[in-house]
Amino acid sequence: MWHLISETYKRWRHTRGYGVHSPFAYSLVKEVVRPGRKYGHYGYEEIDNSLERTSLPHSRREARTLLRLAAFLDVKSAFLPNDDRTSPFRTALHAANSRMAVTSALSAASDCQLICSTADYIPLDTLSKLLREPGRIIALRDAPEGWRDRLFDTLDEGLMLYGRHNILLISRPGMQKVSYSISI
């Protein structure tokens, strides 16, 4: 019980930037994860228009976060699974950079800077191998139990932000390996 309360408190603090000591991680939290109400992005309306009844729960919030993430990190290429419910996420990536190469071909995922996946769509061993390359970003929704720790162990340098079910890993050369529990 105490562990659950402690983890919830840490997640609340880190989501607001408190206790996040890495300048890069702090900027990421303040500009991507929780930018505040004053921050509006030009792609929000496009995301809202792409939402359908078949969209996953929380799709609007997660798609907007993906838009801010891709814009913040200046992503040039991304992998996104081909699914009828990924429309808002595809829209978010194109809103972040209209020239971004977005692919759904699993064989091309290794050539992408940003890899978005759901559950075990991409096997853990494959994600671990991809994460070893500097500059790689992995956004994983509905991560299976135990994957968070295994992926963090694989990360040599960089940042991991994780929530109850979602994980964001950024392999960043020259950055001490750090991990923060946040609401993503």
PEGILIN-V895349 format. One record per run of one state. SS is the DSSP state (2 for helix, 1 for strand, 0 for the rest). FROM is the first residue (numbers start at 1). LEN is the number of residues. If there is no record, write none. Layout:
BEGIN
ss:SS from:FROM len:LEN
ss:SS from:FROM len:LEN
END
This chain:
BEGIN
ss:0 from:1 len:1
ss:2 from:2 len:14
ss:0 from:16 len:7
ss:2 from:23 len:11
ss:0 from:34 len:10
ss:2 from:44 len:7
ss:0 from:51 len:8
ss:2 from:59 len:14
ss:0 from:73 len:4
ss:1 from:77 len:4
ss:0 from:81 len:3
ss:2 from:84 len:13
ss:0 from:97 len:4
ss:1 from:101 len:3
ss:0 from:104 len:2
ss:2 from:106 len:6
ss:0 from:112 len:2
ss:1 from:114 len:5
ss:0 from:119 len:5
ss:2 from:124 len:8
ss:0 from:132 len:5
ss:1 from:137 len:5
ss:0 from:142 len:5
ss:2 from:147 len:8
ss:0 from:155 len:3
ss:1 from:158 len:5
ss:0 from:163 len:4
ss:1 from:167 len:5
ss:0 from:172 len:6
ss:1 from:178 len:4
ss:0 from:182 len:3
END
